[in-house]
Each structure stands twice: as C-alpha cells, then as structure tokens.
C-alpha cells in the first residue's frame, strides 16, 4: 500500500513532450505532476538522456559541380575581393559587437544562472516535500491497517460478550422463575404446617 507509481521511459518522455507542446517550462517536477506519480530522480535522468539524444547533429551532403575555367577564374577573383572586403567589415563589426555582446552575454548568463539555481532549489525542496508526504502516507496507511485489525478483534470480542450477556440474562430469568416457584412452595408448606398443627390438637 502507498507505493509510488512506476512509469516507463517512453511515458516520461511523452509527458515532457506534452508539456513542451503547451509552451510550459519542462522540469522533472512538472513531468511528475503530469504523470501524477513516479520518482523525481528517475524522471530527471530519463529526460536528461532524451535531451542529449536530441542534440545529435546531422550533416547534409553537398554535391560538387565543376565550372568552366573562365567562370571559375572570374568567380575566384570576385571571391577574393569579396572575401577581403568582408574580412575588413567583419573585423570592424566584430570589435564593436564583441564588446557589446560580452557585456550582454555576461549579464544574461548571470541572470539565467541565478534563475537556474532558484529553480533547482525549488525543485529539490518540492522533491523532498513529496518524498516526505509519500513516507507519511505509508505510515498512516500502516496505522489504518493496524487499527482495522484491532477493530476486527474488538468486534469479535464484543460478539462473544453479547453472547455471554444474553446467556446470563436467560439464566437470570430462569432463576427468577424458580425463585417465584420456591416462594409459592414455601407459602404452601406453611399452610400445610398450620393445618397439621390444627389437626393434631
């Protein structure tokens, strides 16, 4: 009684995908709520493994086409010129963008790391609370079982006592009846003794 429900890897993954489809934040705690049970640690491992498998990069095949010499030469010159101009533009843009990006990235990373720590702490606290609740449920169910067993014993003892009481009540009625009869006999005996004394005079 009170055991945690076990779910397959696919059920855990499906629950995570359903949450993702709803545009909600996916976490082991959210998946556990969707499944209405399961181990938070196992859900975390299964979902992490699923995410790693999805990160596999697929490479697209490229097909090479051989160009005529004149076109190839012109293309090469244009490429060199464009490359040189692009390199200059890229270097200048990069210098400016790098400074801005570094500040923004650092700020964003710090913000996300802070939020991640908060979410992880909340998730850990929730997991501990759930584990504690599950254990308490087990304890209460064990107490209920013990009380039910004791109640059955008391019902059986009560039935025996009721039987004894009914038997005693029946016996008392019999004794009361015999007492009445005895009183009648005593009175009759007294009357007979009186008659005998009268006759003996």
C-alpha positions as CSV (number, residue, x, y, z in Angstrom):
1,X,0.0,0.0,0.0
2,X,1.1,3.6,-0.7
3,X,3.8,2.6,-3.2
4,X,4.8,5.1,-5.8
5,X,3.6,4.5,-9.4
6,X,6.3,3.4,-11.8
7,X,6.3,4.7,-15.4
8,X,8.3,3.6,-18.5
9,X,10.9,5.8,-20.1
10,X,8.6,6.5,-23.0
11,X,5.7,7.6,-20.7
12,X,8.1,10.0,-19.0
13,X,9.3,11.4,-22.4
14,X,5.7,11.7,-23.7
15,X,4.7,13.7,-20.7
16,X,7.7,16.0,-21.2
17,X,6.8,16.5,-24.9
18,X,3.2,17.2,-24.0
19,X,4.3,19.9,-21.5
20,X,6.7,21.3,-24.2
21,X,3.8,21.4,-26.7
22,X,1.8,23.5,-24.3
23,X,4.7,26.0,-24.2
24,X,5.4,25.4,-20.5
25,X,8.6,25.1,-18.6
26,X,9.7,21.4,-18.5
27,X,11.2,20.1,-15.3
28,X,11.2,16.7,-13.5
29,X,8.7,18.2,-11.1
30,X,6.3,19.3,-13.9
31,X,6.6,15.8,-15.5
32,X,5.9,14.1,-12.2
33,X,2.8,16.3,-11.8
34,X,1.6,15.4,-15.3
35,X,2.1,11.6,-14.6
36,X,0.6,12.0,-11.1
37,X,3.4,10.0,-9.6
38,X,6.9,8.5,-10.1
39,X,10.4,9.1,-8.8
40,X,11.7,12.6,-9.3
41,X,15.3,11.4,-9.6
42,X,14.4,8.8,-12.3
43,X,12.3,11.2,-14.2
44,X,15.3,13.7,-14.2
45,X,17.7,11.0,-15.6
46,X,15.3,9.8,-18.3
47,X,14.5,13.4,-19.5
48,X,18.2,14.4,-19.5
49,X,19.1,11.4,-21.6
50,X,16.3,12.2,-24.0
51,X,17.6,15.8,-24.4
52,X,21.2,14.5,-25.1
53,X,19.9,12.2,-27.8
54,X,18.0,15.0,-29.5
55,X,21.2,17.1,-29.7
56,X,22.8,14.8,-32.3
57,X,23.8,16.9,-35.3
58,X,23.0,15.7,-38.8
59,X,25.3,16.7,-41.6
60,X,23.9,17.5,-45.0
61,X,25.7,16.0,-48.1
62,X,27.0,18.5,-50.6
63,X,27.4,17.8,-54.3
64,X,30.3,19.4,-56.1
65,X,29.8,20.9,-59.6
66,X,32.8,21.6,-61.9
67,X,32.6,25.1,-63.5
68,X,34.3,26.2,-66.8
69,X,37.8,27.7,-66.4
70,X,36.7,31.3,-67.4
71,X,33.9,31.3,-65.0
72,X,35.9,29.6,-62.3
73,X,38.7,32.3,-62.7
74,X,36.3,35.2,-62.5
75,X,34.5,33.6,-59.6
76,X,37.8,33.1,-57.7
77,X,38.8,36.8,-58.3
78,X,35.4,38.0,-57.2
79,X,35.6,35.7,-54.2
80,X,39.0,37.1,-53.2
81,X,37.8,40.7,-53.5
82,X,34.6,40.0,-51.6
83,X,36.4,38.0,-49.0
84,X,38.9,40.8,-48.4
85,X,36.1,43.4,-48.1
86,X,34.0,41.1,-45.9
87,X,37.0,40.4,-43.7
88,X,37.6,44.1,-43.1
89,X,33.9,44.7,-42.4
90,X,33.7,41.6,-40.2
91,X,36.7,42.6,-38.2
92,X,35.4,46.1,-37.6
93,X,31.9,44.9,-36.8
94,X,33.3,42.1,-34.6
95,X,35.3,44.6,-32.5
96,X,32.3,46.7,-31.8
97,X,29.9,43.8,-31.4
98,X,32.3,41.8,-29.2
99,X,32.4,44.5,-26.6
100,X,28.6,44.9,-26.5
101,X,27.9,41.2,-26.8
102,X,30.3,40.3,-24.0
103,X,28.6,42.6,-21.6
104,X,25.1,41.4,-22.6
105,X,26.1,37.7,-22.6
106,X,27.7,38.0,-19.2
107,X,24.6,39.8,-17.8
108,X,22.3,37.2,-19.5
109,X,24.4,34.3,-18.3
110,X,24.5,35.6,-14.7
111,X,20.7,36.1,-14.8
112,X,20.0,32.6,-16.2
113,X,22.4,31.0,-13.7
114,X,20.7,32.8,-10.9
115,X,17.3,31.6,-12.1
116,X,18.5,28.1,-12.7
117,X,19.8,27.9,-9.1
118,X,16.5,29.2,-7.9
119,X,14.5,26.6,-10.0
120,X,16.8,23.8,-8.9
121,X,16.4,24.7,-5.2
122,X,12.7,24.9,-5.6
123,X,12.6,21.6,-7.4
124,X,14.8,20.0,-4.7
125,X,12.6,21.4,-2.0
126,X,9.5,20.1,-3.8
127,X,11.0,16.7,-4.3
128,X,11.9,16.5,-0.6
129,X,8.4,17.5,0.3
130,X,6.9,14.9,-2.0
131,X,9.2,12.2,-0.6
132,X,8.2,13.2,2.9
133,X,4.5,13.2,2.0
134,X,4.8,9.7,0.4
135,X,6.5,8.4,3.6
136,X,3.8,9.9,5.8
137,X,1.1,8.3,3.6
138,X,2.8,4.9,4.1
139,X,2.9,5.4,7.8
140,X,-0.7,6.4,8.0
141,X,-1.8,3.5,5.8
142,X,0.1,1.1,8.1
143,X,-1.6,2.7,11.1
144,X,-5.0,2.3,9.4
145,X,-4.3,-1.4,8.7
146,X,-3.3,-1.9,12.4
147,X,-6.5,-0.1,13.6
148,X,-8.7,-2.2,11.2
149,X,-7.1,-5.4,12.5
150,X,-7.7,-4.2,16.1
151,X,-11.2,-3.2,15.3
152,X,-11.9,-6.7,13.9
153,X,-10.6,-8.2,17.1
154,X,-12.8,-5.9,19.2
155,X,-15.8,-6.7,17.1
156,X,-15.2,-10.4,17.7
157,X,-14.7,-9.9,21.4
158,X,-17.9,-7.8,21.5
159,X,-19.8,-10.6,19.8
160,X,-18.6,-13.0,22.5
161,X,-19.6,-10.7,25.3
162,X,-23.0,-10.1,23.8
163,X,-23.5,-13.9,23.7
164,X,-22.4,-14.2,27.3
165,X,-24.8,-11.4,28.4
166,X,-27.7,-13.0,26.5
167,X,-26.9,-16.3,28.2
168,X,-26.7,-14.7,31.6
169,X,-30.0,-12.8,31.1
170,X,-31.7,-16.1,30.1
171,X,-30.2,-17.8,33.2
172,X,-31.3,-14.9,35.5
173,X,-34.9,-15.2,34.1
174,X,-34.8,-19.0,34.8
175,X,-33.6,-18.3,38.4
176,X,-36.2,-15.6,38.9
177,X,-38.9,-18.0,37.8
178,X,-37.6,-20.7,40.1
179,X,-37.5,-18.2,43.0
180,X,-41.2,-17.4,42.4
181,X,-42.0,-21.1,42.4
182,X,-40.0,-21.6,45.6
183,X,-41.9,-18.8,47.3
184,X,-45.1,-20.4,46.3
185,X,-43.9,-23.7,47.7
186,X,-42.8,-22.1,50.9
187,X,-46.3,-20.5,51.3
188,X,-48.0,-23.8,50.5
189,X,-45.7,-25.6,53.0
190,X,-46.6,-23.0,55.7
191,X,-50.3,-23.5,55.1
192,X,-49.8,-27.3,55.4
193,X,-47.9,-27.0,58.6
194,X,-50.8,-24.9,60.0
195,X,-53.3,-27.4,59.1
196,X,-51.2,-30.2,60.6
197,X,-51.0,-28.3,63.9
198,X,-54.7,-27.7,64.0
199,X,-55.5,-31.4,63.3
200,X,-53.0,-32.5,66.0
201,X,-54.8,-30.6,68.7
